[in-house]
Amino acid sequence: MAASTKKEDNVAASASDEQLLLNLRERLAKRGTRGISSISKKFKIADDNRSGSLDVNEFKKAMHDFRIGMNEKQCNSVFGMFDRDGSGEISYDEFLRMIRGEMNNTRKTIAKKCF
């Protein structure tokens, strides 16, 4: 029984990049507001060299700590989606931007009113 639970926790090996990102967003969202606030703390913990950003190995460590259930190839793929500038590192802002996704119309309207 425990083996089937573990299998369910892992992302399917055939998942597309978009499915991987959606899975990551959903798993982090399930943690609620506490989960979002803990992302910053875990991001800093995974940043072994204290550079303020994560390289691919630090990112893999963070995904493991978040218990996302991705294999190494999937982590590399998702890291590439987060690292839009191709620097080999992702900042906390890049990470959070990808997790939050595009702003919906309500958020856009509020942002426009503020600025």
MOPAC internal coordinates of N, CA, C and O (Angstrom, degrees):
PM7 1SCF
backbone

  N    0.0000 0     0.00 0     0.00 0    0    0    0
  C    1.4446 1     0.00 0     0.00 0    1    0    0
  C    1.5261 1   110.63 1     0.00 0    2    1    0
  O    1.2310 1   119.79 1   137.91 1    3    2    1
  N    1.3203 1   118.00 1   -42.09 1    3    2    1
  C    1.4589 1   121.62 1  -179.36 1    5    3    2
  C    1.5186 1   111.26 1   -63.66 1    6    5    3
  O    1.2310 1   120.09 1   146.35 1    7    6    5
  N    1.3340 1   117.43 1   -33.65 1    7    6    5
  C    1.4651 1   120.75 1  -179.77 1    9    7    6
  C    1.5197 1   110.96 1   -64.93 1   10    9    7
  O    1.2310 1   119.80 1   140.47 1   11   10    9
  N    1.3336 1   117.99 1   -39.53 1   11   10    9
  C    1.4651 1   119.59 1   179.70 1   13   11   10
  C    1.5262 1   111.29 1   -68.12 1   14   13   11
  O    1.2310 1   120.19 1   145.35 1   15   14   13
  N    1.3234 1   117.25 1   -34.65 1   15   14   13
  C    1.4608 1   120.25 1   176.95 1   17   15   14
  C    1.5132 1   109.90 1   -63.93 1   18   17   15
  O    1.2310 1   120.37 1   136.48 1   19   18   17
  N    1.3270 1   116.90 1   -43.52 1   19   18   17
  C    1.4595 1   120.59 1   179.52 1   21   19   18
  C    1.5171 1   110.30 1   -62.18 1   22   21   19
  O    1.2310 1   120.05 1   138.56 1   23   22   21
  N    1.3344 1   117.51 1   -41.44 1   23   22   21
  C    1.4609 1   121.38 1   178.82 1   25   23   22
  C    1.5227 1   110.89 1   -60.88 1   26   25   23
  O    1.2310 1   120.53 1   138.99 1   27   26   25
  N    1.3304 1   116.59 1   -41.01 1   27   26   25
  C    1.4578 1   120.56 1  -179.85 1   29   27   26
  C    1.5258 1   111.70 1   -65.77 1   30   29   27
  O    1.2310 1   120.50 1   152.49 1   31   30   29
  N    1.3261 1   116.65 1   -27.51 1   31   30   29
  C    1.4543 1   120.65 1  -179.57 1   33   31   30
  C    1.5247 1   111.96 1   -74.84 1   34   33   31
  O    1.2310 1   119.93 1   158.56 1   35   34   33
  N    1.3300 1   117.74 1   -21.44 1   35   34   33
  C    1.4538 1   121.42 1  -179.16 1   37   35   34
  C    1.5188 1   110.55 1   -87.57 1   38   37   35
  O    1.2310 1   121.39 1   -34.98 1   39   38   37
  N    1.3132 1   114.95 1   145.02 1   39   38   37
  C    1.4593 1   120.86 1   177.18 1   41   39   38
  C    1.5225 1   108.14 1   -76.46 1   42   41   39
  O    1.2310 1   120.33 1   -39.11 1   43   42   41
  N    1.3180 1   116.98 1   140.89 1   43   42   41
  C    1.4622 1   120.87 1   179.80 1   45   43   42
  C    1.5205 1   110.12 1   -56.80 1   46   45   43
  O    1.2310 1   120.64 1   -42.76 1   47   46   45
  N    1.3215 1   116.39 1   137.24 1   47   46   45
  C    1.4647 1   121.55 1  -178.69 1   49   47   46
  C    1.5258 1   111.69 1   -60.73 1   50   49   47
  O    1.2310 1   120.31 1   154.04 1   51   50   49
  N    1.3198 1   117.01 1   -25.96 1   51   50   49
  C    1.4691 1   121.23 1  -177.96 1   53   51   50
  C    1.5333 1   113.34 1   -90.45 1   54   53   51
  O    1.2310 1   119.91 1  -174.41 1   55   54   53
  N    1.3270 1   117.77 1     5.59 1   55   54   53
  C    1.4642 1   120.95 1  -177.18 1   57   55   54
  C    1.5246 1   111.06 1   -62.70 1   58   57   55
  O    1.2310 1   121.01 1   -40.06 1   59   58   57
  N    1.3304 1   115.68 1   139.94 1   59   58   57
  C    1.4629 1   120.81 1   177.16 1   61   59   58
  C    1.5273 1   109.68 1   -75.56 1   62   61   59
  O    1.2310 1   120.74 1   -11.82 1   63   62   61
  N    1.3253 1   116.20 1   168.18 1   63   62   61
  C    1.4627 1   120.46 1   177.88 1   65   63   62
  C    1.5235 1   111.05 1   -57.93 1   66   65   63
  O    1.2310 1   120.50 1   137.84 1   67   66   65
  N    1.3069 1   116.64 1   -42.16 1   67   66   65
  C    1.4684 1   120.61 1   179.83 1   69   67   66
  C    1.5313 1   110.90 1   -64.80 1   70   69   67
  O    1.2310 1   120.42 1   141.19 1   71   70   69
  N    1.3308 1   116.81 1   -38.81 1   71   70   69
  C    1.4615 1   120.29 1   178.13 1   73   71   70
  C    1.5271 1   110.37 1   -66.41 1   74   73   71
  O    1.2310 1   120.44 1   142.22 1   75   74   73
  N    1.3326 1   116.76 1   -37.78 1   75   74   73
  C    1.4573 1   120.64 1   178.20 1   77   75   74
  C    1.5238 1   110.64 1   -63.14 1   78   77   75
  O    1.2310 1   120.81 1   134.97 1   79   78   77
  N    1.3254 1   116.05 1   -45.03 1   79   78   77
  C    1.4599 1   120.47 1   179.85 1   81   79   78
  C    1.5273 1   110.65 1   -65.29 1   82   81   79
  O    1.2310 1   120.24 1   136.90 1   83   82   81
  N    1.3149 1   117.14 1   -43.10 1   83   82   81
  C    1.4632 1   121.53 1   178.07 1   85   83   82
  C    1.5295 1   110.45 1   -60.72 1   86   85   83
  O    1.2310 1   120.34 1   136.27 1   87   86   85
  N    1.3176 1   116.96 1   -43.73 1   87   86   85
  C    1.4596 1   121.62 1   178.55 1   89   87   86
  C    1.5299 1   110.33 1   -60.22 1   90   89   87
  O    1.2310 1   120.38 1   135.06 1   91   90   89
  N    1.3297 1   116.88 1   -44.94 1   91   90   89
  C    1.4602 1   121.26 1   179.16 1   93   91   90
  C    1.5236 1   110.24 1   -60.77 1   94   93   91
  O    1.2310 1   120.24 1   133.06 1   95   94   93
  N    1.3248 1   117.14 1   -46.94 1   95   94   93
  C    1.4708 1   121.10 1   179.03 1   97   95   94
  C    1.5252 1   111.26 1   -60.01 1   98   97   95
  O    1.2310 1   120.88 1   135.08 1   99   98   97
  N    1.3351 1   115.91 1   -44.92 1   99   98   97
  C    1.4668 1   120.02 1  -178.24 1  101   99   98
  C    1.5198 1   111.83 1   -64.62 1  102  101   99
  O    1.2310 1   120.51 1   137.29 1  103  102  101
  N    1.3173 1   116.62 1   -42.71 1  103  102  101
  C    1.4639 1   119.35 1  -178.49 1  105  103  102
  C    1.5226 1   111.61 1   -67.01 1  106  105  103
  O    1.2310 1   120.57 1   142.70 1  107  106  105
  N    1.3179 1   116.51 1   -37.30 1  107  106  105
  C    1.4617 1   118.94 1   177.44 1  109  107  106
  C    1.5236 1   110.77 1   -71.93 1  110  109  107
  O    1.2310 1   120.13 1   143.28 1  111  110  109
  N    1.3351 1   117.36 1   -36.72 1  111  110  109
  C    1.4611 1   121.36 1   179.55 1  113  111  110
  C    1.5275 1   111.37 1   -66.00 1  114  113  111
  O    1.2310 1   119.90 1   147.35 1  115  114  113
  N    1.3165 1   117.80 1   -32.65 1  115  114  113
  C    1.4673 1   121.42 1   179.89 1  117  115  114
  C    1.5218 1   111.41 1   -61.78 1  118  117  115
  O    1.2310 1   120.81 1   158.99 1  119  118  117
  N    1.3106 1   116.05 1   -21.01 1  119  118  117
  C    1.4588 1   119.87 1   179.89 1  121  119  118
  C    1.5222 1   111.45 1   -79.54 1  122  121  119
  O    1.2310 1   120.09 1   172.98 1  123  122  121
  N    1.3260 1   117.43 1    -7.02 1  123  122  121
  C    1.4625 1   122.22 1   178.35 1  125  123  122
  C    1.5156 1   111.67 1    69.72 1  126  125  123
  O    1.2310 1   120.86 1    19.18 1  127  126  125
  N    1.3339 1   115.96 1  -160.82 1  127  126  125
  C    1.4678 1   119.93 1  -177.72 1  129  127  126
  C    1.5170 1   110.81 1   -64.63 1  130  129  127
  O    1.2310 1   120.38 1   148.62 1  131  130  129
  N    1.3046 1   116.87 1   -31.38 1  131  130  129
  C    1.4589 1   120.05 1   177.23 1  133  131  130
  C    1.5255 1   110.17 1   -63.13 1  134  133  131
  O    1.2310 1   120.78 1   143.88 1  135  134  133
  N    1.3364 1   116.11 1   -36.12 1  135  134  133
  C    1.4602 1   120.56 1   179.04 1  137  135  134
  C    1.5128 1   112.13 1   -66.29 1  138  137  135
  O    1.2310 1   120.47 1   138.83 1  139  138  137
  N    1.3294 1   116.71 1   -41.17 1  139  138  137
  C    1.4545 1   120.80 1   179.51 1  141  139  138
  C    1.5230 1   109.96 1   -65.48 1  142  141  139
  O    1.2310 1   120.15 1   137.16 1  143  142  141
  N    1.3246 1   117.32 1   -42.84 1  143  142  141
  C    1.4590 1   119.59 1  -179.16 1  145  143  142
  C    1.5252 1   111.63 1   -68.65 1  146  145  143
  O    1.2310 1   120.41 1   151.36 1  147  146  145
  N    1.3150 1   116.83 1   -28.64 1  147  146  145
  C    1.4631 1   118.99 1   179.88 1  149  147  146
  C    1.5328 1   111.95 1   -79.19 1  150  149  147
  O    1.2310 1   120.11 1   165.01 1  151  150  149
  N    1.3430 1   117.39 1   -14.99 1  151  150  149
  C    1.4619 1   120.16 1   179.23 1  153  151  150
  C    1.5215 1   110.48 1   -60.84 1  154  153  151
  O    1.2310 1   120.37 1   135.84 1  155  154  153
  N    1.3125 1   116.89 1   -44.16 1  155  154  153
  C    1.4645 1   120.57 1  -179.44 1  157  155  154
  C    1.5231 1   110.75 1   -59.87 1  158  157  155
  O    1.2310 1   120.76 1   135.16 1  159  158  157
  N    1.3046 1   116.15 1   -44.84 1  159  158  157
  C    1.4650 1   120.69 1  -179.74 1  161  159  158
  C    1.5302 1   110.92 1   -63.11 1  162  161  159
  O    1.2310 1   120.64 1   133.70 1  163  162  161
  N    1.3178 1   116.38 1   -46.30 1  163  162  161
  C    1.4650 1   119.96 1  -179.60 1  165  163  162
  C    1.5248 1   111.62 1   -67.74 1  166  165  163
  O    1.2310 1   120.56 1   145.40 1  167  166  165
  N    1.3393 1   116.53 1   -34.60 1  167  166  165
  C    1.4580 1   120.82 1   177.03 1  169  167  166
  C    1.5275 1   109.16 1   -60.38 1  170  169  167
  O    1.2310 1   120.53 1   134.13 1  171  170  169
  N    1.3302 1   116.60 1   -45.87 1  171  170  169
  C    1.4703 1   121.22 1   179.45 1  173  171  170
  C    1.5274 1   111.43 1   -65.14 1  174  173  171
  O    1.2310 1   120.36 1   142.10 1  175  174  173
  N    1.3082 1   116.91 1   -37.90 1  175  174  173
  C    1.4627 1   120.90 1   178.38 1  177  175  174
  C    1.5322 1   110.47 1   -64.56 1  178  177  175
  O    1.2310 1   120.31 1   139.12 1  179  178  177
  N    1.3267 1   117.00 1   -40.88 1  179  178  177
  C    1.4682 1   121.24 1  -178.89 1  181  179  178
  C    1.5253 1   112.11 1   -71.43 1  182  181  179
  O    1.2310 1   120.12 1   159.30 1  183  182  181
  N    1.3237 1   117.37 1   -20.70 1  183  182  181
  C    1.4700 1   122.77 1  -179.26 1  185  183  182
  C    1.5280 1   109.48 1   -77.78 1  186  185  183
  O    1.2310 1   121.04 1  -103.13 1  187  186  185
  N    1.3256 1   115.62 1    76.87 1  187  186  185
  C    1.4648 1   121.71 1  -174.30 1  189  187  186
  C    1.5255 1   113.83 1   -58.70 1  190  189  187
  O    1.2310 1   120.03 1   142.00 1  191  190  189
  N    1.3235 1   117.55 1   -38.00 1  191  190  189
  C    1.4679 1   120.01 1  -176.07 1  193  191  190
  C    1.5281 1   112.56 1   -92.03 1  194  193  191
  O    1.2310 1   120.01 1  -173.95 1  195  194  193
  N    1.3235 1   117.59 1     6.05 1  195  194  193
  C    1.4668 1   124.16 1   177.31 1  197  195  194
  C    1.5339 1   112.93 1    55.05 1  198  197  195
  O    1.2310 1   120.85 1  -141.44 1  199  198  197
  N    1.3272 1   115.97 1    38.56 1  199  198  197
  C    1.4647 1   121.24 1  -179.49 1  201  199  198
  C    1.5268 1   112.05 1   -85.53 1  202  201  199
  O    1.2310 1   120.36 1   168.08 1  203  202  201
  N    1.3251 1   116.92 1   -11.92 1  203  202  201
  C    1.4625 1   120.37 1  -176.58 1  205  203  202
  C    1.5175 1   112.29 1    88.02 1  206  205  203
  O    1.2310 1   120.70 1  -178.58 1  207  206  205
  N    1.3246 1   116.26 1     1.42 1  207  206  205
  C    1.4613 1   121.37 1   178.16 1  209  207  206
  C    1.5262 1   108.27 1  -144.12 1  210  209  207
  O    1.2310 1   121.26 1   -11.81 1  211  210  209
  N    1.3310 1   115.19 1   168.19 1  211  210  209
  C    1.4651 1   120.45 1  -179.92 1  213  211  210
  C    1.5132 1   110.42 1  -111.60 1  214  213  211
  O    1.2310 1   120.74 1   -48.02 1  215  214  213
  N    1.3371 1   116.19 1   131.98 1  215  214  213
  C    1.4580 1   119.43 1   169.05 1  217  215  214
  C    1.5207 1   107.09 1   -86.21 1  218  217  215
  O    1.2310 1   119.99 1    -0.16 1  219  218  217
  N    1.3074 1   117.62 1   179.84 1  219  218  217
  C    1.4630 1   120.08 1  -173.62 1  221  219  218
  C    1.5282 1   112.35 1   -61.60 1  222  221  219
  O    1.2310 1   119.88 1   142.30 1  223  222  221
  N    1.3221 1   117.83 1   -37.70 1  223  222  221
  C    1.4685 1   119.50 1  -179.88 1  225  223  222
  C    1.5240 1   111.74 1   -70.22 1  226  225  223
  O    1.2310 1   120.53 1   141.01 1  227  226  225
  N    1.3223 1   116.59 1   -38.99 1  227  226  225
  C    1.4577 1   119.90 1   176.23 1  229  227  226
  C    1.5279 1   110.57 1   -66.78 1  230  229  227
  O    1.2310 1   120.57 1   143.96 1  231  230  229
  N    1.3300 1   116.52 1   -36.04 1  231  230  229
  C    1.4700 1   121.29 1   177.32 1  233  231  230
  C    1.5245 1   109.86 1   -62.83 1  234  233  231
  O    1.2310 1   120.38 1   135.85 1  235  234  233
  N    1.3297 1   116.88 1   -44.15 1  235  234  233
  C    1.4730 1   120.44 1   178.75 1  237  235  234
  C    1.5277 1   110.29 1   -60.46 1  238  237  235
  O    1.2310 1   120.92 1   140.10 1  239  238  237
  N    1.3222 1   115.84 1   -39.90 1  239  238  237
  C    1.4621 1   120.52 1   177.94 1  241  239  238
  C    1.5327 1   109.87 1   -61.99 1  242  241  239
  O    1.2310 1   120.47 1   136.21 1  243  242  241
  N    1.3289 1   116.72 1   -43.79 1  243  242  241
  C    1.4645 1   120.69 1   179.50 1  245  243  242
  C    1.5279 1   110.75 1   -62.91 1  246  245  243
  O    1.2310 1   120.07 1   136.78 1  247  246  245
  N    1.3358 1   117.48 1   -43.22 1  247  246  245
  C    1.4686 1   120.37 1   179.92 1  249  247  246
  C    1.5276 1   110.26 1   -62.85 1  250  249  247
  O    1.2310 1   120.55 1   142.72 1  251  250  249
  N    1.3192 1   116.55 1   -37.28 1  251  250  249
  C    1.4622 1   120.27 1   176.73 1  253  251  250
  C    1.5296 1   109.82 1   -65.34 1  254  253  251
  O    1.2310 1   120.58 1   134.43 1  255  254  253
  N    1.3450 1   116.49 1   -45.57 1  255  254  253
  C    1.4600 1   120.80 1   179.91 1  257  255  254
  C    1.5203 1   112.10 1   -63.94 1  258  257  255
  O    1.2310 1   120.06 1   145.64 1  259  258  257
  N    1.3385 1   117.48 1   -34.36 1  259  258  257
  C    1.4614 1   121.88 1   177.64 1  261  259  258
  C    1.5342 1   111.33 1   -76.50 1  262  261  259
  O    1.2310 1   120.47 1   170.87 1  263  262  261
  N    1.3304 1   116.70 1    -9.13 1  263  262  261
  C    1.4765 1   123.48 1  -178.77 1  265  263  262
  C    1.5313 1   111.32 1    57.66 1  266  265  263
  O    1.2310 1   121.52 1  -129.57 1  267  266  265
  N    1.3328 1   114.69 1    50.43 1  267  266  265
  C    1.4636 1   120.98 1  -177.89 1  269  267  266
  C    1.5238 1   111.09 1   -80.44 1  270  269  267
  O    1.2310 1   119.49 1   151.00 1  271  270  269
  N    1.3227 1   118.58 1   -29.00 1  271  270  269
  C    1.4605 1   120.93 1   175.57 1  273  271  270
  C    1.5126 1   114.91 1    85.80 1  274  273  271
  O    1.2310 1   119.94 1  -153.50 1  275  274  273
  N    1.3409 1   117.72 1    26.50 1  275  274  273
  C    1.4645 1   120.90 1   178.38 1  277  275  274
  C    1.5227 1   109.71 1   -97.14 1  278  277  275
  O    1.2310 1   121.28 1   -34.31 1  279  278  277
  N    1.3326 1   115.16 1   145.69 1  279  278  277
  C    1.4571 1   119.44 1   174.84 1  281  279  278
  C    1.5386 1   109.11 1   -81.84 1  282  281  279
  O    1.2310 1   120.21 1    -2.22 1  283  282  281
  N    1.3158 1   117.21 1   177.78 1  283  282  281
  C    1.4646 1   121.35 1  -175.21 1  285  283  282
  C    1.5274 1   112.60 1   -60.72 1  286  285  283
  O    1.2310 1   120.49 1   136.53 1  287  286  285
  N    1.3244 1   116.67 1   -43.47 1  287  286  285
  C    1.4664 1   120.57 1   179.94 1  289  287  286
  C    1.5297 1   110.67 1   -62.26 1  290  289  287
  O    1.2310 1   120.55 1   137.76 1  291  290  289
  N    1.3222 1   116.55 1   -42.24 1  291  290  289
  C    1.4550 1   121.18 1   179.44 1  293  291  290
  C    1.5314 1   111.17 1   -65.57 1  294  293  291
  O    1.2310 1   120.44 1   139.68 1  295  294  293
  N    1.3293 1   116.77 1   -40.32 1  295  294  293
  C    1.4667 1   120.37 1   177.01 1  297  295  294
  C    1.5239 1   110.62 1   -61.19 1  298  297  295
  O    1.2310 1   120.60 1   136.99 1  299  298  297
  N    1.3271 1   116.46 1   -43.01 1  299  298  297
  C    1.4673 1   120.44 1   178.61 1  301  299  298
  C    1.5282 1   110.57 1   -61.34 1  302  301  299
  O    1.2310 1   120.50 1   138.50 1  303  302  301
  N    1.3147 1   116.66 1   -41.50 1  303  302  301
  C    1.4525 1   121.69 1  -179.00 1  305  303  302
  C    1.5297 1   111.02 1   -65.10 1  306  305  303
  O    1.2310 1   120.32 1   132.83 1  307  306  305
  N    1.3192 1   117.00 1   -47.17 1  307  306  305
  C    1.4604 1   121.22 1   179.78 1  309  307  306
  C    1.5297 1   110.00 1   -65.59 1  310  309  307
  O    1.2310 1   120.28 1   140.13 1  311  310  309
  N    1.3194 1   117.08 1   -39.87 1  311  310  309
  C    1.4622 1   120.44 1   177.45 1  313  311  310
  C    1.5330 1   109.99 1   -56.79 1  314  313  311
  O    1.2310 1   120.41 1   137.19 1  315  314  313
  N    1.3207 1   116.82 1   -42.81 1  315  314  313
  C    1.4585 1   120.97 1   178.43 1  317  315  314
  C    1.5094 1   112.72 1   -61.71 1  318  317  315
  O    1.2310 1   120.08 1   145.92 1  319  318  317
  N    1.3273 1   117.44 1   -34.08 1  319  318  317
  C    1.4659 1   120.97 1   177.47 1  321  319  318
  C    1.5300 1   110.54 1   -69.53 1  322  321  319
  O    1.2310 1   120.22 1   142.82 1  323  322  321
  N    1.3168 1   117.19 1   -37.18 1  323  322  321
  C    1.4586 1   121.95 1   179.97 1  325  323  322
  C    1.5302 1   111.25 1   -73.17 1  326  325  323
  O    1.2310 1   120.48 1   143.63 1  327  326  325
  N    1.3225 1   116.68 1   -36.37 1  327  326  325
  C    1.4703 1   122.48 1  -176.70 1  329  327  326
  C    1.5242 1   109.87 1   -85.34 1  330  329  327
  O    1.2310 1   120.95 1  -109.11 1  331  330  329
  N    1.3042 1   115.79 1    70.89 1  331  330  329
  C    1.4682 1   121.48 1  -174.21 1  333  331  330
  C    1.5257 1   113.00 1   -64.92 1  334  333  331
  O    1.2310 1   120.15 1   148.60 1  335  334  333
  N    1.3284 1   117.32 1   -31.40 1  335  334  333
  C    1.4697 1   119.12 1  -177.95 1  337  335  334
  C    1.5292 1   112.56 1   -88.32 1  338  337  335
  O    1.2310 1   119.94 1   177.59 1  339  338  337
  N    1.3271 1   117.72 1    -2.41 1  339  338  337
  C    1.4609 1   121.56 1   176.94 1  341  339  338
  C    1.5229 1   114.24 1    70.05 1  342  341  339
  O    1.2310 1   120.28 1  -157.27 1  343  342  341
  N    1.3222 1   117.08 1    22.73 1  343  342  341
  C    1.4673 1   121.18 1  -177.53 1  345  343  342
  C    1.5230 1   113.02 1   -76.62 1  346  345  343
  O    1.2310 1   120.48 1   165.85 1  347  346  345
  N    1.3329 1   116.70 1   -14.15 1  347  346  345
  C    1.4639 1   119.98 1  -176.63 1  349  347  346
  C    1.5206 1   111.91 1    87.22 1  350  349  347
  O    1.2310 1   120.63 1  -174.79 1  351  350  349
  N    1.3278 1   116.39 1     5.21 1  351  350  349
  C    1.4578 1   122.21 1   177.99 1  353  351  350
  C    1.5235 1   108.93 1  -142.80 1  354  353  351
  O    1.2310 1   121.47 1   -26.71 1  355  354  353
  N    1.3267 1   114.80 1   153.29 1  355  354  353
  C    1.4559 1   118.89 1   174.48 1  357  355  354
  C    1.5223 1   108.72 1  -124.02 1  358  357  355
  O    1.2310 1   121.17 1   -46.54 1  359  358  357
  N    1.3158 1   115.37 1   133.46 1  359  358  357
  C    1.4592 1   120.51 1   177.30 1  361  359  358
  C    1.5216 1   109.06 1   -81.97 1  362  361  359
  O    1.2310 1   121.05 1   -12.90 1  363  362  361
  N    1.3118 1   115.60 1   167.10 1  363  362  361
  C    1.4589 1   119.84 1   176.73 1  365  363  362
  C    1.5222 1   110.06 1   -61.03 1  366  365  363
  O    1.2310 1   120.35 1   140.92 1  367  366  365
  N    1.3383 1   116.94 1   -39.08 1  367  366  365
  C    1.4681 1   120.56 1   179.13 1  369  367  366
  C    1.5261 1   111.51 1   -62.67 1  370  369  367
  O    1.2310 1   120.42 1   136.75 1  371  370  369
  N    1.3542 1   116.81 1   -43.25 1  371  370  369
  C    1.4710 1   120.05 1   177.35 1  373  371  370
  C    1.5217 1   110.09 1   -60.62 1  374  373  371
  O    1.2310 1   121.25 1   136.29 1  375  374  373
  N    1.3251 1   115.22 1   -43.71 1  375  374  373
  C    1.4558 1   121.29 1  -179.15 1  377  375  374
  C    1.5205 1   110.37 1   -61.42 1  378  377  375
  O    1.2310 1   120.75 1   129.74 1  379  378  377
  N    1.3272 1   116.16 1   -50.26 1  379  378  377
  C    1.4539 1   120.39 1  -177.44 1  381  379  378
  C    1.5235 1   111.90 1   -65.33 1  382  381  379
  O    1.2310 1   120.18 1   142.12 1  383  382  381
  N    1.3346 1   117.26 1   -37.88 1  383  382  381
  C    1.4598 1   121.26 1   178.32 1  385  383  382
  C    1.5275 1   111.00 1   -59.70 1  386  385  383
  O    1.2310 1   120.73 1   137.42 1  387  386  385
  N    1.3292 1   116.22 1   -42.58 1  387  386  385
  C    1.4641 1   119.69 1  -179.95 1  389  387  386
  C    1.5312 1   111.37 1   -70.85 1  390  389  387
  O    1.2310 1   120.11 1   144.71 1  391  390  389
  N    1.3085 1   117.39 1   -35.29 1  391  390  389
  C    1.4626 1   120.89 1   179.68 1  393  391  390
  C    1.5287 1   110.12 1   -68.26 1  394  393  391
  O    1.2310 1   120.72 1   136.58 1  395  394  393
  N    1.3125 1   116.24 1   -43.42 1  395  394  393
  C    1.4669 1   119.94 1  -178.96 1  397  395  394
  C    1.5107 1   111.77 1   -70.49 1  398  397  395
  O    1.2310 1   119.95 1   145.72 1  399  398  397
  N    1.3343 1   117.69 1   -34.28 1  399  398  397
  C    1.4504 1   121.26 1  -178.40 1  401  399  398
  C    1.5178 1   111.37 1    79.87 1  402  401  399
  O    1.2310 1   121.38 1     8.76 1  403  402  401
  N    1.3181 1   114.96 1  -171.24 1  403  402  401
  C    1.4588 1   121.32 1   179.85 1  405  403  402
  C    1.5268 1   110.19 1   -67.11 1  406  405  403
  O    1.2310 1   121.15 1   -31.98 1  407  406  405
  N    1.3176 1   115.40 1   148.02 1  407  406  405
  C    1.4605 1   119.57 1   177.30 1  409  407  406
  C    1.5254 1   109.70 1   -71.36 1  410  409  407
  O    1.2310 1   121.19 1   -43.33 1  411  410  409
  N    1.3168 1   115.33 1   136.67 1  411  410  409
  C    1.4603 1   118.75 1   174.16 1  413  411  410
  C    1.5299 1   108.23 1   -77.51 1  414  413  411
  O    1.2310 1   120.05 1    -7.37 1  415  414  413
  N    1.3082 1   117.51 1   172.63 1  415  414  413
  C    1.4691 1   122.19 1  -176.40 1  417  415  414
  C    1.5265 1   112.85 1   -59.84 1  418  417  415
  O    1.2310 1   120.00 1   142.24 1  419  418  417
  N    1.3143 1   117.60 1   -37.76 1  419  418  417
  C    1.4633 1   120.80 1   179.19 1  421  419  418
  C    1.5172 1   110.61 1   -62.86 1  422  421  419
  O    1.2310 1   120.49 1   132.14 1  423  422  421
  N    1.3401 1   116.67 1   -47.86 1  423  422  421
  C    1.4693 1   120.07 1   179.17 1  425  423  422
  C    1.5187 1   111.04 1   -63.81 1  426  425  423
  O    1.2310 1   119.77 1   141.75 1  427  426  425
  N    1.3422 1   118.05 1   -38.25 1  427  426  425
  C    1.4726 1   121.20 1   178.29 1  429  427  426
  C    1.5192 1   110.62 1   -62.92 1  430  429  427
  O    1.2310 1   120.20 1   136.93 1  431  430  429
  N    1.3235 1   117.22 1   -43.07 1  431  430  429
  C    1.4577 1   121.90 1  -179.72 1  433  431  430
  C    1.5343 1   110.79 1   -62.70 1  434  433  431
  O    1.2310 1   120.71 1   135.86 1  435  434  433
  N    1.3067 1   116.25 1   -44.14 1  435  434  433
  C    1.4747 1   120.69 1   178.68 1  437  435  434
  C    1.5282 1   110.12 1   -63.29 1  438  437  435
  O    1.2310 1   120.18 1   136.28 1  439  438  437
  N    1.3203 1   117.26 1   -43.72 1  439  438  437
  C    1.4594 1   121.04 1  -179.67 1  441  439  438
  C    1.5387 1   111.03 1   -62.91 1  442  441  439
  O    1.2310 1   120.68 1   138.89 1  443  442  441
  N    1.3222 1   116.31 1   -41.11 1  443  442  441
  C    1.4652 1   120.42 1   178.89 1  445  443  442
  C    1.5241 1   111.39 1   -64.19 1  446  445  443
  O    1.2310 1   120.46 1   142.53 1  447  446  445
  N    1.3292 1   116.73 1   -37.47 1  447  446  445
  C    1.4686 1   120.56 1   179.06 1  449  447  446
  C    1.5305 1   110.63 1   -67.50 1  450  449  447
  O    1.2310 1   120.65 1   145.68 1  451  450  449
  N    1.3254 1   116.37 1   -34.32 1  451  450  449
  C    1.4657 1   120.67 1  -179.15 1  453  451  450
  C    1.5300 1   111.70 1   -71.69 1  454  453  451
  O    1.2310 1   120.69 1   147.28 1  455  454  453
  N    1.3142 1   116.28 1   -32.72 1  455  454  453
  C    1.4562 1   119.45 1  -175.41 1  457  455  454
  C    1.4875 1   109.31 1  -114.89 1  458  457  455
  O    1.2310 1   120.10 1   180.00 1  459  458  457

